[in-house]
Amino acid sequence: MISEHSSLKVDDVIDERFRSLFPFQMFNRMQSLAVPVIMESDRHCVVAAPTASGKTVVAIAAMVHELSRPSHGKILYIAPMRALTNEKESEWNGAFKKIGFDVYVVSGERELSEKHAAEADVIITTPEKWDSATRKHQTDRFAFVRDISCVIIDEVHLIDSDVRGGTLEVLISRMKRINKGRLRIVALSATMPNIEDVAGWIGADEREILKFDDSYRPVKLDTDILAYDPKESDFINKYIRLYKALNLIRKPLREGHQALIFVSSRDDTVRSAKKLLELFEKDGRMYLTEAEYRYVSELGKLIKNQTLVQTIRLGIAFHHAGLGKMDRDTVENLFRRGVIKVLISTSTLAWGVNLPARVVVIRDVEINDPLEGNKELSPIDLLQMLGRAGRPQYDDRGYGWVIVPYTKAGVYRQILKEGKEIESVLHESLSEHINAEIAMGTINNINDAREWIKTTFLYRCVRKNPLKYNNLDPGEKVKDEVKTLISNGFIDFNPDTYDFRPTQLGIITSIYYVKIKTAILFREFAKKEDIALSEVLETVSKANEFSEIVIRPKEHALIKNIIKNRTINLKGGSLKVAAILLAYMHGEIPAEFRSDGWVIKQNAERLLKALEHVFQHYSTPTNTAIVKNMGTLIRNSIPDEAESLLQIQSIDIRTIKTLIQHGITDIQELAARTPQTLKATGIDETKAKRILKELERYQTDHLQQRLVPDEDIMRECLVDALPWSTVDKIADIMVKEQEHTPISSVERQDIHDIIEELIEQLENHPDNHPVYLIAGHAEIEYSGRKDDRNEGQRLIIIKPGGTIIVHAATGLKPLNYQAKEAKFKIQNHDSSLVITSESARTKEKLRIKFSQTPRIIKPFV
């Protein structure tokens, strides 16, 4: 056992194959004590240590321990935000690849690739991305979730965060349940008063709780509060706090040190930098050496942001996520080299980029979040920012200041002195998480729900200190949430067995990470008979996910200019969301909206996919197409007036943009053209003829499809598939499936008997069976002429001879999987029905899985 004052050699504990991951010879004090514990056991472990003490090295040691196994599992590294995952990607990708391991990073705007995740040895992601993946862990596509054997949670104390805490908490509980018996959790945390509570919940024994106090910080940190008397104007108060911040950093600057100032928003970083520039010029104060001044003056020619060009001359810079990458990289490099003396930043810098300074000043304890509006900094964010004070190897001391009104000084002094106990915030988003568990099939009745809540950190916290949670009864809280989900159509309740199962609304809500209130809004909207594109925009903009967005004073004119002559029945934050989405459609997003806009656009695209699936279940194909088109317009920057062009399948996105450039923005204008005039726009003549021919057919033959397909559409969809006498029966299936007709225990047994009969007939008389119809929610995997994967409400038709045709339940054209003379098999496993088909002649393979027992299965002769 190494003593707490000794240092451990890397070579003594790390195998030669992995030593390149540690670019130093000796571990520091904290690492020397933690790494042997990590390397010598497979047990859960919690490491609580101060900021900048080297916890990342402990995480790498945990990875090495797992990867050194001959048959190692996958490693999951969960970082609290996109900035941190990007940092780890740049640090680890090359290092691990050199020794033969693949690292896959997915966060932010990146969609998770099941293929890349399945191939990776190390997956780096955020709680939200992994929560979404685990909700599908029972499917073959997401089997990699079940292969995780080591989970490393960076900043586990963020289960206390009101933004992501509930998700992280549920995710940890779920991973323990999914990978039961072969999962190791290594949680990294800042030093918090009750880290033992978190460790106990994770399952770490006392000897695996490695708690290090501030004496293990490489640089001693002094923190304090600077109080002031605020005025009525927030604008004036910001400048009062800026002047106070300047007074705090003047002496360190004169001594050749650097300073970090944290402010509330991206705009504030720029305004504060300009004001400091003005004050420095007035003072005649130059903190740069002559050589540094000449260097940054020359470098300024490469910087795109003109304000940054001006401020950097005097060693002042600003940093936020909306700054161009090249400019941001330049700022970070210059700060690391000591050329930039004062860096003004938003709070994200404290988490995503390691840029320590001699002195840190938190000017604003209230920040602005794109989705949540104005809110007070959490104690965890506050301590993370202050932890950036003091540069290892350069400083022997760091200084951190928080500027607050006199009325709040006592509260903040208490936080700095004692920290804050980690608490659960799961109860604030419990309905969404219970719905997700039910959609996955892990909660099937109220007893399951009560057992599930016992696995959460919330349950432990409530039992320890019920007064903090207003004497919340977790069991009763769960019961109330389940009742609400049933009454709002997210759960089907069986009064005979007391079991419940998810409805399509519940499944969609879970898959697309939709809030319960938003899902209800979407369902009610989908019940409208006819909709317009503008209504889709308004509905998405009113989603509960955007409820905290506010219009800042200077943004009213921008919004008015974007909306122009449109009639949009929205106000407040919803109006701002609609304006931003319109701006993206027109490819003209104002600079002032880019920071908020990116977040809003990403969430809107996800919500539109959810809305599309809600419409597939509750509305007509025509209305569903309009919803889908809205997502296409936003994603590809196509003006909303060109939406009708998307109705013509021969017109791809590139062609639409070509048509728009030549003044053709809708079907009517297109219909007035000839192949020759379209050719003049740059469109191939053969393609132009095909477009116009399809347009003509669209105008003459286009039929409005209804929830239950009419006779003409049914003929189109099921041509040559069934005798026409069965149309009414198929329609009946579709209607029942759309209306969530409950199934009694007797009907459930009937279905089971029909499945068994079907299997028997196919096994004994494979070439002489009747036509079979199977309706329900299915996952489809197909490889053959063109690989495809999809899932949703499907109608499966099995014809004599082995041909299988897959239809969407709303009457859309068949997905056309038709392997003639194929050998296929139907199996009934634990209330799931699996159909597999393989054709030796055409090499087609088809797999259809109904995750729950299909509601209706009927044979037709």
N, C-alpha and C positions, 0 to 999 in steps of 0.2 A: 504494500500500500504506500503510495507516494505521499509525502507530507504536503500540507497546504502551501508551504513556502518554496517547494521545489518545482523545477520545470522538467517536463518529460520530453525525451527525444522522439521525434517522429519515427525514426527507424526502429525504435524499441517495440512499437505496437502496430505499425502499419506495414503490411506485406509489400514487397518490392514492386509488385505490379501496380499498386495504387499510389505510390509515393509521389508521383508527379501531380496528384491532386492537391498536395500540400506544399506550396512553394516556399518553405522555410524549414529549418532544421529542428527547432524547438517549439513545443506548444507553450502558450502562456499559462499563468497560474490557474485560471478557471478551466481551461481546456485540459490541462494536465490532470485535474481531478475528475473531469466529466468523461473524457474520451475512454479511459479504461473501463468504466462502468458500461458505457455504450457498447464497447467491443466485446465484453466478456459475457453478455447475456442476451436473451431474446425477449426479455420482459418489457412491458410498457415502461416508459420513463418520461419524467418532466424535468426540464432544465430551466430554471428561473434565474436570470442573470441580467445585470444592467446593460443598457444600450452601449454598443461599441466594445463589449467585452469579448466578442469573438464567437457568438453562438452559431454562426454559419459553419464554422469548422466542425462543430459538434454534429451538425446535420450531415456533413459530408462523411464523417466517421460512421454514422448510422447507415448511410448508403453503402459504404465500403463493406461493412459487416454483412449486409444482406447480399451484395453482389459477389462476395467471395465464396458464397455457397455454390457447390457444383450444380444444383438445380434450384437456383434462386427464383423468387417471384418478382413481380414488378414493384417498383417503388413509386409512391405518390408523394409529391411535395406540394403542399397547399400553402400558397402565399396570399395574404389578405387583399391584395389589389394588383391591378395590371402592371403598374410601374415596377413592383417587386419581381413579378414573373419575368418581365423583360430584362431586368438586371441579371437575374439568375441565368437566363438564356444566354446572354452574352458572356457570362463568366464560365458556364459549365459545358456548353455545347461542344466546343472544340476539345476541352480537357477530357471529357468522358469518351468522345469519339476516338481519340488517340489510343485509348486502352481497350477499345472494342465494344463500347456500350452506346446505345442510341438514347438521346434525350429528346423528348417531344414537349413542346410548350404550346398551350392553348389558353388564351384569355382574350378579354376585350372583344374586338370585332371579328376575331378568328372563329370560324365554326369548327367544332371538334370533328376530326377525321377518325372514324372508327379504325380504318386501316393503319394509320400512323400510330394510334394509341395501342393497337394490338401488337405492333412491331417494336414498340419502344421498351427500353429497360427502365427508364425514369420518365415519369410524366409530371410536368410542372403546370399547375393551373390555379385558378381562384375557387373559393367555396361555391360561388354561383354556378360556374361551369361544371364543376364536379357533381354538385347536387343534381343538376339536370341529367348528367350521365347516369348517376346511380338510380334515378327514377325508372330507367329502362334496363336495369341490370339483369333482368330475367330473360331478356331477348338474346338471341345468338349474336346479333350485331354488337352488343355491349358486353359480351362475355369477358372482355379484358378487365372490367370492373371487379369481377370475381377472382381475378388473378393477382390482385394487389396483396402483397404480404407484409409491406412496411409502409406506414403512413407517417410522414414528417409534417407537423403542423407548425408553421412559422407564425409567431405572434398569437398564440392560442388565447391570450387574455382578451382578444377581440371578440370573444363570445359575449362580452359586455357591451359591444357596439350596437347602437340602435339601427345601424344600416344593415350590417351583415351578420350580427351576432346570432340571431335565431337560426339562420341557414347553416352557419358553421357548427352550431350545437347539434342540430338534427343530423347533419352530415356525419359527425363523429359517431353518434349513436347508430346510425344506419350502417356505416362501414363495419362497426363491431358486430353487427347482426349478420351482414352479408358474408363476411369472411371469418366467421366465428371459429375460434380454435387455432387459426394459423395467421393471425394478424398481430403485428407489433405497431404500437403507436409511440412515436417520439415527439413530444410537444415542447416547443421552445417558447419561453415567455419572458416578459420583463419582470422584474422583482415586484410582486404584489403581496399585500398582507395575507391573503387567504389562498395562496397558490396550492396549499394542501387540499383544499376542497376540490379544485379542478383535478388534481392528481388522483384523488380518491374516486372521483367520477369516472375518469379514464380507466382506472384499474391499476395504477402504479402503486407498488408497495412503498413503505417508508424508506427503504434503502435505495429506491429508484427515484426519490424526490431530491434533486440536486439543486439546492437553493444557495445562491451567492449574493452577498450584500454589496453595497456601494464600494467597499474596500477593494473589490475585484475589478472596478473600472480602471482601465489603463491610465486615465487622467482624472484627477479629483474634480468633482463638480460642485460649485457653489451656486445656489439658486436663491432668488428673493423676489418679492413683489414690490412694484413701484405704483403707488396709488395716485389718482388724480381726481379733481372735481369736475365732472362732465357738465357741458353746456346743453342747451336744448337741441342744437343742430348736430346731427350725426356727422355731417361734412366737416364742421369745425372741430369736433372731437377727434376725428381721424388725424387732423393736422396737429392738434395738441399732443396726441400720442406719438406722432412722428418726431416732433421737436424733442420730446422726452427721450425717445429712442436714440436720437442723434447725440444728445448729451451723455447717454450711457456708453456710446461706442467711441467718442472722440479720443479719450485717453488711450484705449487699446490701439486705435488707428495710428496715433502719433508714435506709439511704441513699436509699430511695424506689424501689428496683428491684423486679423480679418474679422469681419462681423457678418452674421446672418440676421436678417429682420423678416419675420413671418407676418404677412398681412392676410386679409380675409378673402380677396378675390384676384383674378388675373388683371382686371383693370386697375386695381389698387397697386399692384406691383409696378405697373408702368407710371401711374401718377406719382407714386412715392419716389421712384427713381428720378423722375424729372424735377421734383421738388428738391431732392437732395443735391442734384446737379446745380440747381439755382443757388442753393445755400453755400455749396462748396465754392462756386465761382464768386459769390459775394464776399466770402471770407478770404478769397485768394489762396485757399488751402490746397496744396498738391500733395497727395499721399503716395503718388507713384514716383519712382526714380526717373531720371531722364531717359535711361535705356528702356524702361517699361513704357513710358509715354510714347516714345518713338515706335515701339513695337505695336502697341494697340492702335496707334494712329494709322499705321500701315495695314494692320489686320482689319481695320474698319472698312476697307474697300471690299472685303469679302462677305461682310455681314449684310443681310437683306433688310432687317428691321431698322428703319432709319432712326427711331428713338434710341435704340440700343447703340447705334453708331455714335450718337451724341454723348450718351451717358458714360460709355466705356472709356472715353478719353480721360476721365478723371477717376477711373477705377471703380465705377458704380455700374452694376448690372441688375437685371431682373430675370426671373426664371418662372415659367409656368408651362403647363402641358400644351397650351395653344401656340407656343412659340415654335417656329419652324425647326425641324430636327437639326439642320446644320448650325443654325444660330444657337440652339440649346446646347449642342455638343461643344461649340466654341466657348460658351459661357462656363460650362462645367470644367473644361480643360484649363481655362485661364484661372479659374478659382482654385483648382488643385495646385496650380503652379504659383499661386500667391500673387498673381498680377491684379486680379479683381480684388478690391479691398472690402467692398460692401455689396452683398448680394441680397436682393429683396425677392421673396418667394412666397408662393402659396404653400399650404400645409403638405401637399403631395411630395414635396422635396424631402420632407422629414422621413417618409417611408420609402420612397423609390430610389433615391440617389444618395450615396454616402459622401456628403460634402461637409465635413466638420469645420468649425471655426472657433477662434478663441472665445468669442462672446456671441450669445444668441439672445435676441430680444423678440418676444412675442408681442407685437403691437396690438393685434386684434384677437380677442378671445371669442368673437362671434364671426363665423365664416358663412360664405354663400355657397350652397351646393346646387348644381344644375337641376336636380330633381327634388330636392328637399327644401329649397329656399334658404332663408337665414336661420341659423341654429348656433347654439353655443358649442364651443370645442369640448369634446369629451376629455375627461382627465387623462385617458390613455393617450390621446393625440397630443395633449399638452406635454406630458412627460416624454413622449417620443421626440418632440421638437427640441425640448431642453436638452435631451440626450445628445444632440449634435454639437454641444459645446465642448471644446477641448479636442485638439488634434493629437492622436497618439504619435509618439516619436518626435513631436515638435513642441507640444505644450506640456507643462507640468500641472496646469490648472485650467479649468474651463469655467465660464461665468454665464449663468442664464437668468434672464429677467422676464417677468410677466407684468404688463401694464394693464391695470384694471381700475374701475371706479372705487372710491373709498368704501362704498356699501358692499362690495364683493371681496374686498381685500382679505377678510378673515377666512372666507371659504377657500380661497385659493392658497393661502398660507397653509391651511390644514392639508390640502392636497399635496403640496410640495413636501410637507413634513412627514406625512404618514402614507401617502399614496391613496389608492382607492380599492376597496375590496371588489373582486370580480363578482358580478351578479348576472343572472340570466335575464334575457329580454324576450325569450321565446313566447311568453304569454301574449305579446303584442301582435304576433303573426301566427297564432296557433291554428286558426282555421285553415290557412293555406297548407300548412305542413301536415295536418291530419288528413286533409283531402288527398295530398300526395301519397301518403302511406296507404290509404284505402285504394287509390288508383293502382298502386303497385301490388295490392293483394296481401299486404302484411298486416292490415287491420280488417277483419271480416265481421266483427261484432263489437258490442260495447265492452265486453271483457278484454278483448284484444287491445282496444283503445286504452283502457285503464292500465294494462300491463305495459303498453308502449310508453306511456307518460312516465312510468317509473324508471325508464332507462335514460331519461333526460337530466341535464344539469339543473333545469328548473325544479324538478321534483326534489333534488337534494337541497337546493337553496331554500325552497319553501319550508321544508321540514326543519332546516336549521334556524331560520329566522322568519317565521310566518308574518310578523308585523310589517316587515319590509314589503310584503306582497299583499297587504290588506287582508290577511288571513285567508288567502286564496286556497280553495280546496281543489287540487289538481284533478281528482277523479270527477268531481261535479263540473269543473270547467270543461273537461273533455266531453262529458255527456251533453252539456249545453251546445258545444260547437258541433257535435254530431247531429243534434236535433236541427240546428240551423242549416247544416248542409243537406239534410233530408228535405226540409221544408222548401229549400230553394232549388231542388232538382239536381244536386250533385251526387246524391246517393239514392239507390233503390233499396227500400227496406222491405223485408219479407216478414209479415206479421206471424206466419206459421212457425218459422224457425228462428226468428229474431236476428237473422243474419242480414248483412247489407253488402251491396256490391256497387262499384262505381258506375255512374251513367256516362254517356259519351261527353257530356258537359264536364263532369269531374275529371275524366281522363285528359281532355284537351287542356283544361285549366292546369293540370299537373305538368303535362309534357311541355307546355309553353310558358310555364312560370308566371301565370296570370294571377292577379289578385282576385279574390272572391267577388268583390263589388264590380270589378271590371268584367268578369265572366257573366254576371247577371245582366249587366248593361248590354253586352254583346248578344246574348241570347234573345233579349227583348227586341233588339234591333233586327235580328235575323227573322223575326216573325212578321216583319212588314212585307206586304205583297210585292211592291216594287220599290226599288231604291235607286238613288242617284249617286254619282261619284262624290258630290259635295257632302252628302250625308255620311258617307264612309269616313271622309276626312274629319267631320265634326265628331263622329262617334269615337274614333281613335283618340282624338285630341281631348276628349272628356274622360279618358281612362283614369282610374284611380291612381295609377302609377305616376301620373303627372299632376296630382292634386296639390302638391306643395309648390309648384312653379309659380313665380310671381313676375309681373312686368315691372322693370325698373323705370324710373322717371324718363330717362333718355331714350327708352325703347319704343315709346308710343308712336313717334313719328316713323320709325323704321317699319313697324307693323302695319301702319296705315299705308305706307308706300308699297308694301308687298301685296296687301290685300286688294288695294285699288278699288275697282268698282264691284267686286264680288260681294254677295250677301252671305255673311257667315254668322250664324246664330250662336255665337259664343262670346264669352267675356273673360277677363282676368287671364290667369295662366293658360287656360285652354285655348284662348285666342292666340296667345304667343306660340303655343305648340303648332297650331294650324298654320300660322304665318311661316314658321321655320320649315315645316314640311312642304309648303308651297314653294318656298325659296329653293329648297333642294330639287323639287321637280323642274324648276326653271333654270337650275344651275347657276343661281345668282345669290348665294348665301352671303349676307353682309358680314364684314369682318367682325363686327360687334356681336354677332350671333354664333360665330364659329365654335367657341368653347362650349357653350350650352347646347348648340345645335348638334354636335357630333353625338352627344349622349342621348339627346331626344330622338335623333334619327335611328340610332341603333335599337332603342327600345320600341319605337314605332314599327320598325320592320318586323320585330318579333311579335308584337301585338297583332299586326296585320296577318301574319301567318296563323295565329290563333283564331282570329276572326274568320279567316277563310275556312278553317276547319269547322268552326261553329256553323257557318253558313252551309257547308256541305251536309251537315246533319239536320239543320232546321229550315233551310230555305231551298230555293230553286237553283239549278245550274246557271241560269242567266244572272241572278243576283250574286252567286258565288264568283262568277267570272269578273264582275265589277269590282268586288273586294280584292281579288287576286291582281287585277290590273292596277289598283292603287299602289300596291307594294312594288310592282314593276316600274311604275312611273317614278316613285321616290328613289328606288335603287339605281335607276339608270338615267336620272335627270331628264325626264321627258315631260313636257308641259301637260297639264291636266286636260287641256282642250284637244290633245291628240289621242285621248284614250280610245276613241272608236277605232283607230287604226289597229289596235291590238286584237280586234275581233277577227282579223284576217290572218290565218295561220301562216301563210306564205311570207308574211312581212316580219322579218326579224328586227331586233333592236337597231342594228346598224342601218337597215333600210328605212326604218321610221325616222331616224335622225337625218338621213339623206333627204327624205320627203319634206321634213320640217324645214330644212335649210332652203328648200325651193318653194316654200309657201304652201305646202300641202299638209294641212293639220287635221283633217278629218275625212271620213268616208265620202261625204258629199263632194268635197274637192277632188278626191281621188277618182271618183266615178266619172268626173268630167274630162279625165285625161285619156290618152291613147297610148298604145305601146311605144309609139315613136316619141311622144312628149315625155314619157317616163324614162325612155332610153337617154334622152337629152339631160336628165338629172344625174346620169352615171349608173343607172340600174341596167343590168344585162337584159337584152331584149327578150330572151326566152323567159327570164324570171318576171319581167314586166307583163308578158302575156299571161303567165300563170297567175299573177296577182289579180289582174283584171278579170280573168275567168272565174277565179274563186270569189271575187267581190260580187260578180253578177249572180253567181249561185247563192251567195249569202243573202243578197237582197231579195231574191225571188223565193228561196226555199227556207229561209231562216224561220224557225218556230220558237215561240216562247215556251220553255220547258217549265212544268209545274212540279210540285213536290211528288205527286204520283204521276208518272209519265203517261201521256195520253196515247191513244192507239197508234198514231203515226210514229211517234218517237219510240214506242216499245218495239214496233216492227224494225225500226232502224237499229236499235240496240241488240235485239235478240234474233236477228235474221238468221234463219237456218239453224238456230240453236234448239228451239222447242216447238212442239205443235202449238198453233195459235190458240187452241182452247185453254191453255194453261195461263194465259196472260193475266186473267183476273186473279188467279191464285198468287202469281208473282207480285202483282201490285199489292195484294193483301199482306204479303210478307214485308214488303217495303214499308207500308204504312205502319204496321205493328212495330217494326224496328225503329222507325223514326219517332214514334210516340212513346217509346220506352214502356211498352205493355209489360206489366209485372208478370213474372212466371211463378206459379205456385209450386209447392213441392211435388204435387202429382204431375204437373206438366213437365217439371224438371226430370222426373223419372221416365216420363214418356219419351223425352228427348234422348235420354240415356239409352233407352230400349231401341230407338230408331237408329242411333249410332251403331249399336251392336249389330242390329239387323243389316245395316248398310255394309259394315265390315264383313259380315258373314257372306252376304250375297256377292260382294266383289271378290272374295277369296275363292268361293266355290264356282261362281259363274262370271269370270272376269269379262267375257265378251258378250254377255247377254243380260245386262242389267238395265233397269229403267233409267231415265234421266233423273239426276239428283240435284236439288237446290239446297245450298247451305248459306244462310245469311247471318252476318255478325261482324264484329270488329276483328280484322285479321291482319297479320304481318305477311307480306309477300316477298319471297326471295327467288329471283329467276336468273339463270345463266344459260345463254344459248346464242341466238342471233344478236341479241343486244342485252347485256346485263341490266337488271333493274331491281330496285328495292323500294317498297312503299308500304304504307299501312293506312288503315282507315276502315270505314264501313264498306263491306264488300259482299257481293252476291256471287257465289261460286256455282258454276254449272258443270256437272260431270256427265258427258254423253257416252253412249255405248261406243266401245272401241278405244276408250282411253283419252279422248279429247277433253281437255279442261279449259273452260273459258271463265275469266274473272271480270266481273262488272262492278262499277261503283254503285252503291245502293240508290243514288239519286237519279239513275238513268243515264249516266254518261256513257260514252262509247267504251266497248270492252277493252281491257288491257291486252287482250289478244295473245294469251299464252296457249297455244294449241299444238300440243305434241301428239300427233296421231300415232296410234298403235303403241303408246307409251305404257310402260309398266308402272303402276302406281300403287300406293299403299295408304290406308287410313288407320290411324292409331288413336286411341282414347287414353290420355294420361292425366290423371288428377284434374279432372274438369277442363282439360284443354284438348282440343282436337287438332291433330297434325296430319296434313295430306302431303305426301311426297310423290313426285312423278319424275320419271327419267326415260328418255327415248334413246335407244341405242343407235337408231338410224340418224337422227338429227343432232345428237349430243345435247339436247335440251334437258335442263334440270329445273324443277319447280318445287318450292316448299311453301306451304300455306299453313300458318299456325293461328288458330283462334285461341287467344290467351284465356278467355273465359268460355264456358260452354255456350255455343251458339244458341240464340233464343228459339229459332225455328229451323227445322230440317225436315223436308218433305220430299218423298220420291214421286215422280210422275211417269206414268207409263206412256 
